[in-house]
Amino acid sequence: MNNNNLAISVKKWFEIDGKIKQLQDEIKDYKNQKKQLSNGLIVEMKDKNIDVVNTNNGKLCHIENKVKSSITKKLLKTCFETFISDTQLRDKMLDYIYNSREIKIVENIKRK
């Protein structure tokens, strides 16, 4: 790639990046508005014991999902403390688990 093509590519990259940032900001605003509306709808639907609202645009369903928290070093340590009394062994196991995680290298271009 010669310098002229590089300059054109860099300029185009910044234009596209700027548009993406602008659209992401708009999306963020819409998501915040939707979240506020959702919270209000959940309260209303729970109060009135309604699980589904049928509209011309489709169904609006109130559902509940059980979500497990992620496994953290603190959680592992707490669990190990329950079953393993040997502190050195416990610490070695924790370190081994955390140091054995796969490391991936991801290349990218970033604006600063």
Rosetta blueprint (number, residue, H / E / L):
1 M L
2 N L
3 N H
4 N H
5 N H
6 L H
7 A H
8 I H
9 S H
10 V H
11 K H
12 K H
13 W H
14 F H
15 E H
16 I H
17 D H
18 G H
19 K H
20 I H
21 K H
22 Q H
23 L H
24 Q H
25 D H
26 E H
27 I H
28 K H
29 D H
30 Y H
31 K H
32 N H
33 Q H
34 K H
35 K H
36 Q H
37 L H
38 S H
39 N H
40 G H
41 L H
42 I H
43 V H
44 E H
45 M H
46 K H
47 D H
48 K L
49 N L
50 I L
51 D L
52 V E
53 V E
54 N E
55 T E
56 N L
57 N L
58 G E
59 K E
60 L E
61 C E
62 H L
63 I L
64 E L
65 N L
66 K L
67 V L
68 K L
69 S L
70 S L
71 I L
72 T L
73 K H
74 K H
75 L H
76 L H
77 K H
78 T H
79 C H
80 F H
81 E H
82 T H
83 F H
84 I L
85 S L
86 D L
87 T H
88 Q H
89 L H
90 R H
91 D H
92 K H
93 M H
94 L H
95 D H
96 Y H
97 I H
98 Y H
99 N H
100 S L
101 R L
102 E L
103 I L
104 K L
105 I L
106 V L
107 E L
108 N L
109 I L
110 K L
111 R L
112 K L
